[in-house]
Amino acid sequence: MRYKHFSQLGLAGAAALVLLCGTAAAQAPAATAPATVPAGAPAATGAGAAAPAPARAGYRLGPDDEIKVSVYGQPDLSVTTRVKADGTVRLAMLGAVDARGKTTAELADTIARGYAQGGYLANPSVNVEVSQYVSRFVTVLGNVPQAGNYPLDRPYTVAAMLARAGGATDKGANAVILTPADGSGPVRISLAEMAAGASRPLAPGDILFVPPAEKVYVYGQVQEPGAFDFVPGQTFRQALALAGGPTLAGSTRRIKVRRGGKEIDGVSLDDAVQPEDVLIIREKLF
């Protein structure tokens, strides 16, 4: 009888404990599950949504640029198209939308507002990407590893654009010739002097040309006459050293310099060399 009594008490206590735990669980606030974001989902610009800066926010759209417009959740409205000559793109239900001079973020905002204000979509999420850059570019030619047309997808200086093309080759000069699109005429820019023009910003249609490496010529009574690469700041004495110095019959006091087809008077070995200068070491007078 005693064993039966304790068993009944144990069953009653267990039941009370289960009831108490169930009541506490019912009163506890439900945990909020974290929102799941698909991995690798692209940032979108939409009505009522924050517009993050795209990777190439500075590029302004123009005629013949190819863009990809994506409207999330609306695959029938997503399209890849080109900006027409009048600067517009044609989109379903919106018709012609002005794209000229806009960044991709600005155009995405315009499209999203059009769908929202027209009553077609509620809070649409729109993304615009440039698939082909055509309207705004700079041409890089000459002695560079990768000559061609480069889009101005962000602000570029002369030096930055030349670096994008791989820089000047071993056969290229330490200078670049800039032909501006505004017709102001070619400008020769030394890459050794950044403040003199290498930091100059580029505009659409500009052309950069890297000429062959400039030479300085050393002839006459020298050990190894010939042509040598010109280096900014180089002196005639250094150019003479490149030629192995004077022979026993040569005189460093009797030099002759020709520049632009004309002989230059009063030049010393410590004067600076200019591109295409010709240094002639003459014989000693006995």
GIVEN-V503883 format. One record per pair of residues at least 12 apart in sequence whose C-alpha atoms are under 7 Angstrom apart, sorted by the first residue. I is the first residue (numbers start at 1). J is the second residue. If there is no record, write none. Layout:
I;J
I;J
//
This chain:
44;125
44;126
44;127
45;105
45;108
45;109
45;125
45;126
45;127
46;109
46;112
46;123
46;124
46;125
46;126
47;109
47;112
47;113
47;123
47;124
47;125
48;123
51;105
54;105
56;153
56;154
57;103
58;103
58;153
58;154
59;103
59;152
59;153
59;154
60;101
60;102
60;103
61;99
61;100
61;101
61;102
61;103
62;83
62;87
62;100
62;101
62;135
63;83
63;84
63;85
63;87
63;135
64;82
64;83
64;84
64;134
64;135
65;82
65;83
65;132
65;133
65;134
65;135
66;81
66;82
66;83
66;130
66;131
66;132
66;133
67;80
67;81
67;82
67;128
67;129
67;130
67;131
67;132
68;80
68;81
68;128
68;129
68;130
68;131
69;127
69;128
69;129
70;126
70;127
70;128
71;125
71;126
71;127
72;125
72;126
77;92
87;99
87;100
88;100
94;114
104;128
104;129
105;128
108;126
108;127
108;128
112;124
112;125
112;126
133;151
136;151
136;152
136;204
137;149
137;150
137;151
137;152
137;204
137;205
138;150
138;151
138;152
138;204
138;205
138;206
138;207
139;206
139;207
139;208
140;207
140;208
140;209
141;208
141;209
141;210
142;209
142;210
142;211
143;168
143;169
143;171
143;172
143;210
143;211
143;212
144;165
144;166
144;167
144;168
144;169
144;210
145;165
145;166
145;169
146;165
146;166
147;165
156;201
156;202
157;198
157;199
157;200
157;201
157;202
158;198
158;199
158;200
158;201
158;202
159;198
159;199
168;210
171;212
171;213
172;210
172;211
172;212
172;213
173;210
173;211
173;212
173;213
173;214
174;190
174;191
175;188
175;189
175;190
175;191
175;210
176;188
176;189
176;190
176;208
176;209
176;210
176;211
177;189
177;208
177;209
177;210
178;207
178;208
178;209
179;206
179;207
179;208
180;206
180;207
181;205
181;206
213;229
214;229
214;230
214;275
214;276
215;227
215;228
215;229
215;230
215;275
215;276
216;228
216;229
216;230
216;275
216;276
216;277
216;278
217;276
217;277
217;278
217;279
218;240
218;243
218;278
218;279
218;280
219;279
219;280
219;281
220;280
220;281
220;282
221;246
221;247
221;249
221;250
221;281
221;282
221;283
222;243
222;244
222;245
222;246
222;247
222;250
222;281
223;243
223;244
223;245
223;246
223;247
224;243
224;244
225;243
230;275
233;272
234;272
234;273
235;269
235;270
235;271
235;272
235;273
236;269
236;270
236;271
236;272
236;273
237;269
237;270
249;283
249;284
250;281
250;282
250;283
250;284
251;281
251;282
251;283
251;284
252;281
254;281
254;282
255;280
255;281
255;282
256;279
256;280
256;281
257;277
257;278
257;279
257;280
258;277
258;278
258;279
259;277
259;278
//
